[in-house]
Amino acid sequence: MTFNPIAALNILECKNIILEEKPNALDLGSQTASIDNTFIKNLLDQKKPLNNLQKKKLEKLIQTDKFSTKDYFESIGFIKYKSIDINGAYGSYPFDLNKNISKNYNFNEQYDLVINNGTGEHVFNQYSLYLNFHNLTKTNGIMLNILPFIDWINHGFYNFNPIFFADLAASNNYKIIKISLANRNGAELKLQGDNFEILFDQIKPNKNNSKFEKMIEIAKDKIGKNILLVVSTRKLTNDPFKIPLQGKYLADISNFKTDYTKQDGGSANASNQISDNIKRREY
């Protein structure tokens, strides 16, 4: 995986909202740094929200010929940075994310920031991946996803839709902090405030009423092809991980006792998200 400008910018953004004064961070996937001195200089020149210590350490960082992903994390204030990758690169824990790492490796550490930057699409067992993601994150910790959305053809096993994270958050009491569309070079299109509901519209070929569809067209024009989905959430409790049901189907099972009884609506109220039972009555 590549630690690129969009990852570096969002890591800094997450660092500045983490509640812990001396936070630690964990990457799902070993990350080869593709940012360079020019990126750091631009970061300093653009007056991003950096405190004096971050500025001092970043200025020192660009005096070196080459630096690692770990060096960047430490420069912006993380006291510990680790990664998990089956290949063991860069000193990562050599764990298979297709497996429950707590049970299989007896690994139960938790982190203030856990990052899924270009890793999740390559992991076949999505249940284990997001179970591990949940268990590795401290209560009030931040979970950052940067994953393929549009035009990433055959890049990995999966591309991801915003409703995936809407309903993942709804089932596990995560607070959605941000959802944006971006490219790897750092260009980003995001909504103001926390009104994410239009991002959960179902875009249907026979309708032309989706605000999200219009946002995607703007993104294609401003950002280009190969659009990424950036999602940051805060884990509010240490309850066990729960598998989500797609939001629109909650209405279909409201009269039954299921594992999804306490799940919030998530994507259910967005445009064109109509449950099967309602569609059967209408048609």
Rosetta blueprint (number, residue, H / E / L):
1 M L
2 T E
3 F E
4 N L
5 P H
6 I H
7 A H
8 A H
9 L H
10 N H
11 I H
12 L H
13 E H
14 C H
15 K H
16 N L
17 I L
18 I L
19 L L
20 E L
21 E L
22 K L
23 P L
24 N E
25 A E
26 L E
27 D E
28 L E
29 G L
30 S L
31 Q L
32 T E
33 A E
34 S L
35 I L
36 D L
37 N H
38 T H
39 F H
40 I H
41 K H
42 N H
43 L H
44 L H
45 D H
46 Q L
47 K L
48 K L
49 P L
50 L L
51 N L
52 N H
53 L H
54 Q H
55 K H
56 K H
57 K H
58 L H
59 E H
60 K H
61 L H
62 I L
63 Q L
64 T L
65 D L
66 K L
67 F L
68 S L
69 T H
70 K H
71 D H
72 Y H
73 F H
74 E H
75 S H
76 I L
77 G L
78 F L
79 I L
80 K E
81 Y E
82 K E
83 S E
84 I E
85 D L
86 I L
87 N L
88 G L
89 A H
90 Y H
91 G H
92 S L
93 Y E
94 P L
95 F L
96 D L
97 L L
98 N L
99 K L
100 N L
101 I H
102 S H
103 K H
104 N H
105 Y H
106 N L
107 F L
108 N L
109 E L
110 Q L
111 Y E
112 D E
113 L E
114 V E
115 I E
116 N E
117 N E
118 G L
119 T L
120 G H
121 E H
122 H H
123 V L
124 F L
125 N L
126 Q H
127 Y H
128 S H
129 L H
130 Y H
131 L H
132 N H
133 F H
134 H H
135 N H
136 L H
137 T E
138 K E
139 T E
140 N E
141 G E
142 I E
143 M E
144 L E
145 N E
146 I E
147 L E
148 P E
149 F E
150 I E
151 D L
152 W L
153 I L
154 N L
155 H L
156 G L
157 F L
158 Y L
159 N L
160 F L
161 N L
162 P H
163 I H
164 F H
165 F H
166 A H
167 D H
168 L H
169 A H
170 A H
171 S H
172 N H
173 N L
174 Y E
175 K E
176 I E
177 I E
178 K E
179 I E
180 S E
181 L E
182 A E
183 N L
184 R L
185 N L
186 G L
187 A L
188 E E
189 L E
190 K E
191 L L
192 Q L
193 G L
194 D L
195 N L
196 F L
197 E H
198 I H
199 L H
200 F H
201 D L
202 Q L
203 I L
204 K L
205 P L
206 N L
207 K L
208 N L
209 N L
210 S L
211 K H
212 F H
213 E H
214 K H
215 M H
216 I H
217 E H
218 I H
219 A H
220 K H
221 D H
222 K H
223 I L
224 G L
225 K L
226 N L
227 I E
228 L E
229 L E
230 V E
231 V E
232 S E
233 T E
234 R E
235 K E
236 L L
237 T L
238 N L
239 D L
240 P L
241 F L
242 K L
243 I L
244 P L
245 L L
246 Q L
247 G H
248 K H
249 Y H
250 L L
251 A H
252 D H
253 I H
254 S L
255 N L
256 F L
257 K L
258 T L
259 D L
260 Y L
261 T L
262 K L
263 Q L
264 D L
265 G L
266 G H
267 S H
268 A H
269 N H
270 A L
271 S L
272 N L
273 Q L
274 I L
275 S L
276 D H
277 N H
278 I H
279 K H
280 R H
281 R H
282 E H
283 Y L
